[in-house]
Amino acid sequence: MAASAAASLSHLLLGGNPLPTPRRRSPSLLPLPRGNQRPSSSHSISVTAAPSLKSRLAGGETLYGLFLLSFSPTLAELAALAGYDYVVVDMEHGPGGIPEALACLRALDAARTPAILRLPEACPVWAKKALDLGPAGLMLPAVESPAAAAAAVSHCRYPPRGIRGAAHPIVRASSYGLDDSYLSRCEDETLIICQVETDSGIAEVDAIAAVDGVDVVQMGPLDLSASMGYLWDPGNRKVRARLREAEKKVLDARKKVTGSDHGNVAYLGGFAMPNDPAEQLKLRGYHMVSGAVDIGLFRKAALEDVKRFKEAVMEIGEEGDDEDDEKKEKEDDGYWSKHHKLCHGERSATLNYPPWMIVGVVGSGISSCSDFISGYSWRPIEAAKLRRTRVVRSLQITCTATKPAKPPAEEDWKIKRQVLVEKRVRSVDVKEALRLQKENNFAILDVRPEADFKEAHPPGAINVQIYRLIKEWTAWDIARRAAFAFFGIFSGTEENPEFIQSVDEKLGKDAKIIVACSTGGTLKPTQNFPDGKQSRSLIAAYLLVLNGYKNVFHLDGGLYTWFKEGLPSVEGEE
């Protein structure tokens, strides 16, 4: 029996004659193969190679990742299945060490998603132990000089190019010695990321990015703000300016070296912040963007769930007599069915989840949030107790803030899209938009926030933001501010009620307009978006045609594509 089991295991591991297997094969739990990995002996593993992060960056991709602080293999697997390009297992600020990181790497490898390990410090001991696990890359914190960057690179290379200790015949990185190609490719494929996160590091960021072996320079806005004396204000204007300075140095250096073989210039990586979302980093040219943290995502969902429940207010009517109680008990059996009383009941209940959502339900008894949501038959104990002493005359569940009726810009997207199609609003690509602006007197209407417009925009563009910062201080506006602040957003926005008036003043209804925002959206149906994809520019185009504008075009791909294509742009106000 033991010999038979051992033989079966060896067939699976060593790639011999295959044994009968289930129709659906489980993914490999060995390190995710990357790049040009190839078996070089009969005992080498044979798994289809996935492109390395380095090769994807070289191919012009912008990679989007998640930070994993919980060290939960389940959340790591879920992040991979959600479609993140990479996951950073954070050993610097997370509670786990090497054993916990290994469990996360196995989950990510099984889902074929590259793992990057962020080390507690840039030292040879941590680098050696982490690299032996077989990650796609290492992130080394607090690199403040070219010398520190060169030392960090040496920790990741075998002698004579570095000082990494050798145990390749037995460690997981080489599939425990089964991958004979490991030594020939590991240093070329392992992504080395140096974090530049202090004021002194920013001063030398271009020199750090030029160090041979540094693949990515990762900006660290939180530690940078602390080093500049703004620990409690990472969005401070001076911190933002310092970050922009560093970004420009790295991106300008990359432009100079593109197409030549002279020297090394690292890619630019960054963290999204509440004041600087991931989409803006992508728009400014970042190559790797870490947009979220697993704990932060769960925290936000949990707080929203609790807030929704706690802010519900229940109003129960007057007490009834015993006869009514008995009558009510007889009616119970039919009441709790979704398709009976919820459809044919005599009284109504209203449940508001977030302040912007209202759900109507029909019924004459008391229920729960989950009953309203799922519709399944359920009889809570609390409801039974209430009926012994009173009749529920009416039930209203409402939130502390109730939003007014929807304005036109918030109507259903399908309706807006139908109007845009009927009004023959046409999408144009960025090069066609530039030609129309130069040759046919078209105006580019930039509907992004004013701060984004000032950072960069096409020459001659007109800025009228479709959304603006909340200005009023009515009870509703205060409630909305509180809702935004609850999730760490201290600059909530609202639809700009003066949008059409401002466009009338700046352009007029006879103008030929190309409406532009950051991403553009699309009217074209796709597999993922069968009704197209809504965007600020399409909302603006919808409002314009509703208000009598005839010559309205839409910028396909948005200004992100405009800047990426290297078309003319200017800063500030013209």
C-alpha positions as CSV (number, residue, x, y, z in Angstrom):
1,M,0.0,0.0,0.0
2,A,2.7,2.5,1.0
3,A,4.8,1.6,-2.0
4,S,1.8,2.1,-4.3
5,A,1.1,5.5,-2.8
6,A,4.7,6.5,-3.1
7,A,4.8,5.5,-6.7
8,S,1.6,7.5,-7.4
9,L,3.1,10.6,-5.8
10,S,6.4,10.3,-7.7
11,H,4.4,10.0,-11.0
12,L,2.6,13.2,-10.1
13,L,5.7,15.1,-9.0
14,L,8.3,13.9,-11.5
15,G,6.2,14.0,-14.7
16,G,6.4,10.3,-15.6
17,N,3.7,8.4,-17.3
18,P,0.5,10.0,-16.2
19,L,-1.9,8.2,-13.9
20,P,-5.6,8.4,-14.5
21,T,-6.7,11.8,-13.3
22,P,-10.1,13.5,-12.7
23,R,-11.4,15.5,-15.7
24,R,-10.7,18.8,-13.9
25,R,-7.1,19.1,-12.9
26,S,-6.2,21.0,-9.7
27,P,-3.8,23.9,-10.2
28,S,-0.2,23.6,-9.2
29,L,0.9,24.6,-5.7
30,L,4.5,24.9,-6.7
31,P,5.9,28.4,-7.4
32,L,4.2,30.1,-10.4
33,P,6.3,29.5,-13.5
34,R,7.2,32.7,-15.3
35,G,8.9,33.9,-18.4
36,N,10.9,31.4,-20.3
37,Q,10.9,28.6,-17.8
38,R,11.5,25.3,-19.4
39,P,12.1,21.8,-18.2
40,S,15.6,20.6,-18.8
41,S,15.5,17.0,-17.6
42,S,13.0,14.2,-17.2
43,H,12.4,15.2,-13.6
44,S,11.6,18.9,-14.3
45,I,8.1,20.1,-13.7
46,S,6.1,21.0,-16.8
47,V,3.6,23.8,-16.4
48,T,2.6,26.4,-18.9
49,A,4.6,29.5,-18.2
50,A,2.9,32.7,-17.3
51,P,4.4,36.1,-18.3
52,S,6.6,37.6,-15.7
53,L,5.8,41.0,-14.2
54,K,8.9,42.3,-15.8
55,S,7.9,41.2,-19.3
56,R,4.4,42.7,-18.8
57,L,5.9,46.0,-17.8
58,A,8.2,45.9,-20.7
59,G,5.2,45.2,-22.9
60,G,3.6,48.5,-21.9
61,E,1.0,47.2,-19.4
62,T,-0.1,49.2,-16.4
63,L,-0.4,46.7,-13.5
64,Y,-2.9,46.9,-10.7
65,G,-2.3,45.2,-7.4
66,L,-3.6,44.7,-3.9
67,F,-1.8,44.7,-0.5
68,L,-2.5,41.7,1.7
69,L,-2.0,42.6,5.4
70,S,-4.3,39.9,6.9
71,F,-2.0,37.0,5.8
72,S,-5.2,35.2,5.0
73,P,-4.7,32.6,2.2
74,T,-8.5,32.7,1.6
75,L,-8.4,36.5,0.9
76,A,-5.2,36.0,-1.1
77,E,-7.0,33.5,-3.3
78,L,-10.0,35.7,-3.6
79,A,-7.9,38.7,-4.6
80,A,-6.3,36.5,-7.3
81,L,-9.6,35.3,-8.6
82,A,-10.9,38.9,-8.6
83,G,-8.4,39.7,-11.3
84,Y,-5.6,41.7,-9.6
85,D,-2.4,41.6,-11.6
86,Y,-0.3,41.0,-8.5
87,V,-0.7,40.8,-4.7
88,V,1.8,42.2,-2.2
89,V,2.1,40.1,0.9
90,D,3.1,42.8,3.5
91,M,5.6,41.5,6.0
92,E,6.6,45.0,7.0
93,H,3.3,46.0,8.5
94,G,1.3,42.8,8.5
95,P,1.4,40.3,11.5
96,G,2.9,37.4,9.6
97,G,6.3,36.0,9.0
98,I,7.8,33.5,6.6
99,P,5.4,30.5,7.4
100,E,2.3,32.7,7.0
101,A,3.7,34.3,3.8
102,L,4.3,30.8,2.4
103,A,0.7,29.9,2.9
104,C,-0.4,33.0,1.0
105,L,2.1,32.3,-1.8
106,R,0.7,28.8,-2.3
107,A,-2.8,30.2,-2.6
108,L,-1.7,32.8,-5.1
109,D,0.3,30.3,-7.1
110,A,-2.7,28.0,-7.3
111,A,-4.7,30.9,-8.8
112,R,-1.8,31.8,-11.1
113,T,-1.3,35.3,-9.7
114,P,2.2,36.7,-9.0
115,A,3.1,37.4,-5.4
116,I,5.4,40.2,-4.2
117,L,6.8,40.0,-0.7
118,R,7.3,43.3,1.1
119,L,10.2,42.8,3.6
120,P,10.3,44.2,7.1
121,E,13.7,45.7,6.2
122,A,16.2,45.7,3.4
123,C,18.7,43.3,4.7
124,P,20.3,40.1,3.3
125,V,18.7,37.7,5.9
126,W,15.2,38.7,5.1
127,A,15.9,38.8,1.3
128,K,17.4,35.3,1.3
129,K,14.5,33.7,3.3
130,A,11.9,35.5,1.1
131,L,13.5,34.7,-2.2
132,D,13.8,31.0,-1.3
133,L,10.0,30.9,-1.1
134,G,9.8,31.7,-4.8
135,P,7.9,35.0,-5.1
136,A,7.6,37.0,-8.3
137,G,9.4,39.9,-6.7
138,L,10.6,41.7,-3.5
139,M,9.7,45.1,-2.2
140,L,12.4,46.6,0.0
141,P,11.4,49.5,2.3
142,A,13.1,52.8,3.1
143,V,15.7,53.0,0.3
144,E,17.2,56.5,0.6
145,S,20.3,56.5,-1.6
146,P,21.8,54.9,-4.7
147,A,24.2,53.0,-2.4
148,A,21.3,51.6,-0.4
149,A,19.6,50.6,-3.6
150,A,22.7,48.8,-4.9
151,A,23.0,47.0,-1.6
152,A,19.3,45.9,-1.8
153,V,19.9,44.5,-5.3
154,S,23.0,42.6,-4.1
155,H,20.8,40.9,-1.5
156,C,18.8,39.4,-4.3
157,R,21.7,38.1,-6.5
158,Y,24.0,35.1,-6.1
159,P,27.7,35.6,-6.1
160,P,29.7,37.0,-7.8
161,R,27.0,39.7,-8.6
162,G,25.6,39.7,-5.1
163,I,25.6,38.1,-1.7
164,R,22.5,35.9,-1.6
165,G,23.1,32.5,0.1
166,A,22.7,29.5,-2.1
167,A,20.3,26.6,-1.3
168,H,18.7,26.3,-4.7
169,P,18.7,22.5,-4.9
170,I,16.2,22.2,-2.1
171,V,14.2,25.4,-1.7
172,R,10.6,26.0,-2.9
173,A,11.8,28.7,-5.4
174,S,13.3,26.0,-7.6
175,S,10.4,23.6,-7.0
176,Y,12.6,21.9,-4.5
177,G,15.3,21.2,-7.1
178,L,12.9,19.9,-9.8
179,D,13.3,23.0,-11.9
180,D,16.7,22.9,-13.4
181,S,16.3,26.2,-15.2
182,Y,15.9,28.2,-12.0
183,L,19.5,29.5,-11.7
184,S,19.5,30.6,-15.3
185,R,16.4,32.8,-15.1
186,C,15.7,33.7,-11.4
187,E,17.7,37.0,-11.4
188,D,16.3,38.1,-14.8
189,E,12.7,37.5,-13.8
190,T,12.5,38.5,-10.1
191,L,11.2,42.0,-9.8
192,I,13.1,44.2,-7.4
193,I,11.1,47.1,-6.0
194,C,12.8,49.8,-4.0
195,Q,10.5,52.0,-1.8
196,V,11.4,55.7,-1.8
197,E,9.4,57.1,1.1
198,T,11.4,59.8,2.8
199,D,12.2,63.4,1.9
200,S,15.9,62.5,1.6
201,G,15.1,59.6,-0.7
202,I,13.0,61.8,-2.9
203,A,16.0,64.1,-3.4
204,E,17.9,61.2,-5.0
205,V,15.0,59.3,-6.6
206,D,16.4,59.7,-10.1
207,A,19.8,58.3,-9.1
208,I,18.1,55.4,-7.2
209,A,16.0,54.6,-10.3
210,A,19.2,54.5,-12.4
211,V,20.9,51.8,-10.2
212,D,21.4,48.5,-12.2
213,G,18.9,45.9,-11.0
214,V,16.3,48.3,-9.6
215,D,13.2,47.5,-11.6
216,V,10.6,49.7,-9.9
217,V,10.7,52.7,-7.7
218,Q,7.7,52.7,-5.4
219,M,6.5,56.0,-3.9
220,G,5.6,55.9,-0.2
221,P,3.2,58.8,0.5
222,L,2.4,58.0,4.1
223,D,6.0,57.8,5.3
224,L,7.0,60.7,3.1
225,S,4.3,62.9,4.8
226,A,5.7,61.8,8.2
227,S,9.3,62.6,7.2
228,M,8.1,66.1,6.1
229,G,6.3,66.7,9.3
230,Y,2.8,66.1,8.0
231,L,2.0,62.7,9.6
232,W,-1.6,63.6,10.1
233,D,-2.0,65.3,6.7
234,P,-0.7,63.0,3.9
235,G,-2.7,65.0,1.4
236,N,-0.9,68.2,2.3
237,R,-0.1,70.4,-0.6
238,K,3.6,70.3,0.1
239,V,3.6,66.5,0.2
240,R,1.7,66.3,-3.1
241,A,4.1,68.7,-4.7
242,R,7.1,66.6,-3.5
243,L,5.5,63.5,-4.9
244,R,4.9,65.2,-8.2
245,E,8.5,66.2,-8.3
246,A,9.7,62.6,-7.8
247,E,7.2,61.3,-10.4
248,K,8.4,63.7,-13.0
249,K,12.1,62.8,-12.4
250,V,11.4,59.1,-12.9
251,L,9.1,59.5,-15.9
252,D,11.3,62.0,-17.6
253,A,14.3,59.7,-17.2
254,R,12.3,56.8,-18.7
255,K,11.4,58.9,-21.7
256,K,15.0,59.7,-22.4
257,V,16.2,56.1,-22.1
258,T,13.3,54.6,-24.1
259,G,14.6,53.1,-27.3
260,S,18.2,53.1,-26.3
261,D,20.4,50.7,-24.3
262,H,22.1,53.4,-22.2
263,G,21.7,52.7,-18.5
264,N,18.8,51.5,-16.3
265,V,15.8,53.5,-15.4
266,A,13.2,51.9,-13.1
267,Y,9.5,51.9,-13.7
268,L,7.3,54.0,-11.4
269,G,5.0,52.4,-8.7
270,G,2.7,53.9,-6.2
271,F,0.0,53.6,-3.6
272,A,-3.5,55.0,-4.0
273,M,-4.7,57.4,-1.3
274,P,-8.1,58.9,-0.5
275,N,-6.8,62.2,-1.9
276,D,-5.0,60.5,-4.8
277,P,-7.1,57.6,-6.2
278,A,-5.7,54.7,-8.3
279,E,-7.2,56.1,-11.5
280,Q,-5.3,59.4,-11.1
281,L,-2.0,57.5,-10.6
282,K,-2.7,55.6,-13.8
283,L,-3.5,58.8,-15.6
284,R,-0.3,60.4,-14.5
285,G,1.8,57.6,-16.0
286,Y,2.4,55.2,-13.1
287,H,3.3,51.7,-14.3
288,M,2.4,49.7,-11.1
289,V,-0.5,50.9,-8.9
290,S,-1.5,49.4,-5.6
291,G,-5.1,50.5,-5.2
292,A,-6.4,48.8,-2.1
293,V,-5.5,46.9,1.1
294,D,-7.5,43.7,2.0
295,I,-8.1,44.9,5.6
296,G,-9.2,48.3,4.3
297,L,-11.7,46.8,1.8
298,F,-13.2,44.6,4.6
299,R,-13.3,47.5,7.0
300,K,-15.2,49.7,4.6
301,A,-17.7,47.0,3.8
302,A,-18.2,46.1,7.5
303,L,-18.6,49.8,8.5
304,E,-21.1,50.4,5.7
305,D,-23.1,47.3,6.7
306,V,-23.2,48.2,10.4
307,K,-24.0,51.9,9.6
308,R,-26.9,50.8,7.4
309,F,-28.4,48.7,10.1
310,K,-27.8,51.1,13.0
311,E,-29.2,54.1,11.2
312,A,-32.5,52.4,10.5
313,V,-35.4,53.8,12.6
314,M,-38.3,51.6,13.4
315,E,-41.7,53.1,14.1
316,I,-44.4,50.8,15.6
317,G,-48.1,51.8,15.8
318,E,-50.5,51.8,18.7
319,E,-51.4,48.8,20.9
320,G,-54.4,46.7,19.9
321,D,-56.8,44.5,21.8
322,D,-56.7,40.8,22.3
323,E,-59.2,40.0,19.6
324,D,-56.9,41.7,17.1
325,D,-54.0,39.7,18.4
326,E,-55.8,36.4,17.9
327,K,-56.9,37.5,14.4
328,K,-53.4,38.4,13.6
329,E,-52.0,35.1,14.8
330,K,-54.4,33.2,12.5
331,E,-53.2,35.3,9.5
332,D,-49.5,34.6,10.3
333,D,-49.1,31.4,8.2
334,G,-49.9,33.3,5.0
335,Y,-48.1,36.5,5.8
336,W,-44.5,35.3,5.9
337,S,-44.5,33.9,2.4
338,K,-42.8,36.2,-0.1
339,H,-45.3,35.6,-2.9
340,H,-48.3,36.1,-0.7
341,K,-48.4,39.1,1.7
342,L,-45.3,40.8,0.3
343,C,-47.1,41.0,-3.0
344,H,-50.7,41.4,-1.8
345,G,-50.5,42.9,1.7
346,E,-52.5,45.9,2.8
347,R,-49.9,48.2,4.3
348,S,-46.4,49.2,3.3
349,A,-42.9,49.3,4.6
350,T,-40.0,51.3,3.4
351,L,-36.4,50.4,4.0
352,N,-33.5,52.7,3.2
353,Y,-30.1,51.1,3.1
354,P,-27.5,53.7,2.3
355,P,-28.8,57.3,2.2
356,W,-28.9,57.2,-1.6
357,M,-31.0,54.0,-1.9
358,I,-34.7,53.5,-1.2
359,V,-36.3,50.0,-1.4
360,G,-40.1,49.6,-1.2
361,V,-41.7,46.5,0.3
362,V,-45.3,45.7,0.9
363,G,-46.6,44.0,4.0
364,S,-48.5,44.4,7.3
365,G,-46.2,42.7,9.8
366,I,-42.7,43.1,11.1
367,S,-39.7,41.6,9.4
368,S,-35.9,42.0,9.2
369,C,-33.3,43.3,6.9
370,S,-32.4,39.9,5.6
371,D,-36.1,39.1,4.9
372,F,-36.4,42.3,2.8
373,I,-33.2,41.5,1.0
374,S,-33.6,37.8,0.3
375,G,-37.4,37.4,0.1
376,Y,-37.2,34.0,1.8
377,S,-40.0,33.0,4.2
378,W,-38.8,33.6,7.8
379,R,-40.6,34.4,11.1
380,P,-38.4,36.2,13.7
381,I,-38.9,35.5,17.4
382,E,-38.9,39.2,18.1
383,A,-42.0,39.6,15.8
384,A,-43.8,36.8,17.6
385,K,-43.2,38.5,21.0
386,L,-44.5,41.8,19.8
387,R,-47.7,40.3,18.6
388,R,-48.6,39.1,22.1
389,T,-48.9,42.7,23.3
390,R,-49.8,44.8,20.3
391,V,-50.9,44.9,16.7
392,V,-48.4,46.3,14.3
393,R,-50.5,49.0,12.6
394,S,-47.7,50.3,10.4
395,L,-44.0,49.8,9.9
396,Q,-41.6,52.3,8.5
397,I,-37.9,51.7,8.3
398,T,-36.1,54.8,7.1
399,C,-32.6,56.3,7.2
400,T,-31.7,59.5,9.0
401,A,-31.1,61.2,5.7
402,T,-33.5,60.9,2.7
403,K,-32.3,62.0,-0.7
404,P,-34.6,64.1,-3.0
405,A,-35.8,62.8,-6.3
406,K,-33.0,61.9,-8.8
407,P,-31.8,64.7,-11.1
408,P,-31.5,63.9,-14.8
409,A,-27.8,63.1,-14.6
410,E,-28.5,60.2,-12.2
411,E,-31.3,58.5,-14.2
412,D,-30.8,54.9,-15.3
413,W,-27.8,54.5,-17.7
414,K,-29.9,52.5,-20.2
415,I,-32.2,55.5,-20.6
416,K,-29.3,57.9,-21.0
417,R,-27.5,55.7,-23.5
418,Q,-30.7,55.4,-25.6
419,V,-31.0,59.2,-25.7
420,L,-27.3,59.5,-26.7
421,V,-27.8,57.0,-29.5
422,E,-31.0,58.6,-30.7
423,K,-29.3,62.1,-30.7
424,R,-26.5,60.6,-32.8
425,V,-23.7,61.5,-30.3
426,R,-20.6,60.1,-31.9
427,S,-17.4,58.9,-30.2
428,V,-14.1,60.0,-31.7
429,D,-10.6,58.7,-30.8
430,V,-7.9,61.1,-29.5
431,K,-6.2,61.7,-32.8
432,E,-9.4,62.5,-34.5
433,A,-10.3,64.8,-31.7
434,L,-7.1,66.7,-32.1
435,R,-7.6,67.0,-35.8
436,L,-11.2,68.3,-35.3
437,Q,-10.0,70.8,-32.8
438,K,-7.3,72.2,-35.1
439,E,-9.1,72.0,-38.5
440,N,-12.8,72.2,-37.7
441,N,-13.0,74.6,-34.8
442,F,-14.2,72.0,-32.3
443,A,-14.0,72.8,-28.6
444,I,-12.8,70.2,-26.1
445,L,-14.9,70.4,-23.0
446,D,-13.0,68.9,-20.1
447,V,-15.6,67.9,-17.4
448,R,-13.0,66.7,-14.8
449,P,-12.5,68.4,-11.5
450,E,-10.7,71.7,-11.7
451,A,-7.7,70.3,-9.8
452,D,-7.2,67.6,-12.4
453,F,-7.6,70.1,-15.2
454,K,-4.9,72.3,-13.8
455,E,-2.5,69.4,-13.6
456,A,-2.7,68.6,-17.3
457,H,-5.2,69.2,-20.2
458,P,-5.2,69.6,-24.0
459,P,-4.3,73.1,-25.2
460,G,-7.3,75.3,-25.6
461,A,-9.6,72.9,-23.6
462,I,-12.5,74.5,-21.6
463,N,-13.1,73.2,-18.1
464,V,-16.6,72.9,-16.7
465,Q,-16.7,70.2,-14.1
466,I,-19.8,67.9,-14.1
467,Y,-19.4,67.3,-10.4
468,R,-18.2,69.8,-7.8
469,L,-17.3,69.8,-4.1
470,I,-20.4,69.9,-1.9
471,K,-21.0,73.6,-1.1
472,E,-24.2,74.0,0.8
473,W,-24.9,73.3,4.5
474,T,-28.5,72.1,4.5
475,A,-29.4,69.1,6.6
476,W,-29.1,66.9,3.6
477,D,-25.7,68.3,2.7
478,I,-24.4,67.8,6.2
479,A,-25.6,64.2,6.1
480,R,-23.8,63.6,2.8
481,R,-20.6,65.1,4.2
482,A,-20.9,62.8,7.2
483,A,-21.4,59.8,4.9
484,F,-18.3,60.7,2.9
485,A,-16.2,61.4,6.0
486,F,-17.3,58.0,7.5
487,F,-15.3,56.3,4.7
488,G,-12.3,58.7,5.0
489,I,-13.4,60.9,2.1
490,F,-13.3,64.5,3.2
491,S,-14.0,66.1,-0.2
492,G,-17.4,64.7,-1.2
493,T,-18.8,65.8,-4.5
494,E,-22.3,66.5,-6.0
495,E,-23.7,67.1,-9.4
496,N,-22.8,70.6,-10.5
497,P,-26.2,72.4,-10.8
498,E,-24.6,75.2,-12.8
499,F,-23.1,72.9,-15.4
500,I,-25.4,73.8,-18.3
501,Q,-25.4,77.5,-17.5
502,S,-21.5,77.5,-17.4
503,V,-21.3,75.8,-20.8
504,D,-23.8,78.2,-22.2
505,E,-21.7,81.1,-21.0
506,K,-18.3,79.7,-22.2
507,L,-19.3,78.0,-25.5
508,G,-23.0,78.5,-26.4
509,K,-25.5,76.1,-28.0
510,D,-24.1,76.5,-31.5
511,A,-20.6,75.3,-30.5
512,K,-19.1,72.1,-31.8
513,I,-18.1,70.2,-28.7
514,I,-16.0,67.1,-27.9
515,V,-16.8,66.1,-24.3
516,A,-13.8,64.6,-22.4
517,C,-13.2,63.1,-18.9
518,S,-10.5,60.8,-17.5
519,T,-11.5,57.4,-18.8
520,G,-14.1,58.2,-21.4
521,G,-16.6,55.3,-21.0
522,T,-18.2,53.9,-24.1
523,L,-21.5,53.6,-25.9
524,K,-20.4,50.4,-27.6
525,P,-21.7,47.2,-26.1
526,T,-18.9,44.8,-25.0
527,Q,-18.9,41.3,-23.4
528,N,-18.4,42.8,-19.9
529,F,-20.6,45.9,-20.5
530,P,-23.5,44.9,-22.8
531,D,-25.0,48.4,-22.4
532,G,-21.7,50.2,-22.8
533,K,-20.0,51.9,-19.8
534,Q,-21.1,55.1,-18.2
535,S,-18.6,57.9,-17.6
536,R,-18.6,61.6,-16.6
537,S,-18.2,62.7,-20.2
538,L,-21.2,60.6,-21.3
539,I,-23.3,62.0,-18.5
540,A,-22.2,65.5,-19.6
541,A,-23.0,64.7,-23.3
542,Y,-26.5,63.5,-22.2
543,L,-27.2,66.7,-20.3
544,L,-26.0,68.8,-23.3
545,V,-28.2,67.1,-25.8
546,L,-31.2,67.3,-23.4
547,N,-30.6,71.1,-23.3
548,G,-30.6,71.7,-27.0
549,Y,-26.9,71.2,-28.0
550,K,-26.7,69.7,-31.5
551,N,-23.0,69.1,-32.3
552,V,-21.9,67.0,-29.3
553,F,-19.1,64.4,-29.7
554,H,-17.6,62.1,-27.1
555,L,-13.8,61.4,-26.5
556,D,-13.3,57.7,-26.7
557,G,-10.6,56.5,-24.3
558,G,-10.7,59.7,-22.4
559,L,-7.8,62.0,-21.5
560,Y,-5.9,59.0,-20.1
561,T,-5.4,57.9,-23.7
562,W,-4.7,61.4,-24.9
563,F,-1.8,61.7,-22.4
564,K,-0.6,58.1,-23.0
565,E,-0.4,58.8,-26.8
566,G,1.8,61.8,-26.1
567,L,-0.6,64.3,-27.6
568,P,-0.1,68.0,-26.7
569,S,-0.9,69.0,-23.1
570,V,-0.4,72.0,-20.9
571,E,-0.6,72.7,-17.1
572,G,-2.4,75.3,-15.1
573,E,-5.0,77.7,-16.4
574,E,-4.8,79.2,-19.9
